[in-house]
Amino acid sequence: MKALKKYLDKIKPNFEEGGKLHWLYSTYDAFETFLFVPNTTSKTGVHIHDARDSKRTMIIVILALVPALLVGMYNVGLQHYMAVGQDVTLLTRFVYGLIAMLPLIVVSYVVGLGIEFAMAQVKKEEVAEGYLVSGMLIPMIVPIDTPLWMVAIAVAFSVIFAKEVFGGTGYNIFNVALIARAFLFFSYPTKMSGDQVWVRTADTFGMGGGTVIDGYSGATPLGQIATTDAGGFGEFAFRGITGQSLSISDMFFGFIPGSVGEVSTFAILLGALILIVTGVGSWKTMLSVFLGGLVAALLVNSFAQNAMMEMPVYYHFLLGGFAFGAVFMATDPVTSARTEKGKWIFGFFIGLLAVAIRVFNPGYPEGMMLAILFMNAFAPLIDFYVIDANIKRRAKRAAAANAI
Amino acid sequence: MALSNKTKAALLGPLNKNNPVIVQVLGICSALAVTSKLEPSLVMAVAVTVVLALANVIISMLRKTIPNRIRIIVQLVVIAALVTIVSEVLKAYAYDVNKQLSVFVGLIVTNCILMGRLEAFALGNGPWPSFLDGIGNGLGYGWILVVVGFFRELLGSGELLGYRVIPQFMYDAGYANNGLMMLAPMALLLVAVIIWVHRARNRELYEETN
């Protein structure tokens, strides 16, 4: 650590005004502050300082994502070797998932950070740290078989049009990772939904080749129940990709087809624990998303017409991106409501809308993305009215006190 | 035939620094609605240019006889008559395009650019400058539509004017058409990008920020 710091200090003059590499100062500054907490602080205004600046906050979110990422990678391998009917060791499955996932992560970071660094360099600003988390989220919420060039385009689109044009990190209205996914979803629907994309059946860099076994179906559980012709939930059974029945624990631990981040509710809850304990993510937002989902699911259960409407509420929480969205997307500090009361309202409607979209719109078996993006647009309005109500309440109290 | 500076400004201004779509932000509705393909964009551009130029000339010739209090009604009657003629011509000679444009040919009547030019220019200028102003504004509106239509058709369906331009080997290599280009939000974004580039090249158009 000491040596690294010394090295950074030694090369610093090159990047300062007058140095031969001064045009790369933003890049140098980004790496220096990424590695070490800067020892300068704001000089004006009233601030309370601790060691946790936004780069440290971002790293905690990445840490919280790691359990879901690891289980998701393992699951990619698991689903693949089930599809080709080979029995392999746990490690082989994980390695397969790792090398299938790595290109997505690399493309996401190279394109996204490339644009961020270039923008910062041109505008002579510090490189903002916002993309560290978005860059990890994007590969985790797209199907494993998404072509890399599509990921690159979506990342470029969302970084430029969802973030930079609004003024960069901290000014965006919509969640950058979800905009990338929404772009892919509406641009290339055949690559982003349906039952062909969630399980990689081909080999990856020559690893795990084989032919797909008979009776294979790559539909996700939510996709299955959205398209089933079973009369009610009682007659319906979730099937794995080889036709085996899926238990609740399969869904909880993440051994179902789906995108890498969303499959394991267990790993997501671990991440939620990290976020809540460190105070990075708001437990109010997370809890209220689940509350909203609960209310909506109970409501539609009470007048159920088909299997999807009859589906008990815990399936809504276990399947699809519900938990992942609640923990990692809804709590995005930039795009969610910022007032404490506002967080309850914001989260509640996300849960409500997500379940409503799932149940009432057969075209979108997954409603979490649209629900969060929709509520992102309303977050400033919610904050405005929460603050306004508070001002009115206090004005009334002051008026009552003055009247005496 | 040399043009004076004023008539030159009337003709060429709307193409660039006084563009009705990207500077005055008028006529956005039809720019989003008809530009999913290049052909309807072209037809719409021509239709609006013709209607605007003729309406400008007619109103300009009548400008001294129209009573001020009913001028909007007179303008509307003139525009509506011209739009009806254009619509009938399209139905007779370009039926398929007419179907694609559907209601938007009729809605040229309500295009803000038309009323705007009649009010702002034709009522105060002679027929010849008004004619040039109409042509200029029609083309200024038209080139935005054509550019948006070009990119939407190229990226959205891989075609131009109905002919396939993106070769098959690209599709075989994994390329896919962008479905979002076919939806209206992308037209809005494309117009925004044109505005972005245009403002970047014309610093005097920057709005005051506070």
Interface residues (C-beta under 8 A of the other chain):
Chain A: P147 W149 M150 F161 V165 F183 F186 S187 Y188 P189 T190 K191
Chain B: G174 Y175 A176 N178 G179 L180 M181 L183 L189 W196
